[in-house]
């Protein structure tokens, strides 16, 4: 689970990323989920977009993909969404440490 500080950090990184996955009228297929999983493994942070002809909203697409790929939802704005999944073997993004609870 991401903290708000970690989520804010990932949002700042995502602002510079290109949108690499688009969801159209076919919705989320097995190929779409596989492409997202591969992209998350390679990049850890992936920005996607839901096209106007899709039956899904960006929030719905983000929820479905995060569940299928076991990724964290970072942000949904308009038709775009961002997912994060840490690469356990070769992490590329160093998240800010979570504050200790008192």
Secondary structure, DSSP 8 states (H G I E B T S, - for coil): ---HHHHHHHHHHHTTS-EEEEE-TT-S-HHHHHHHHHHHHHHSEEEEEE-TT-SS-HHHHHHHHHHHHT-EEEEEETTEEEEE---SSS------------
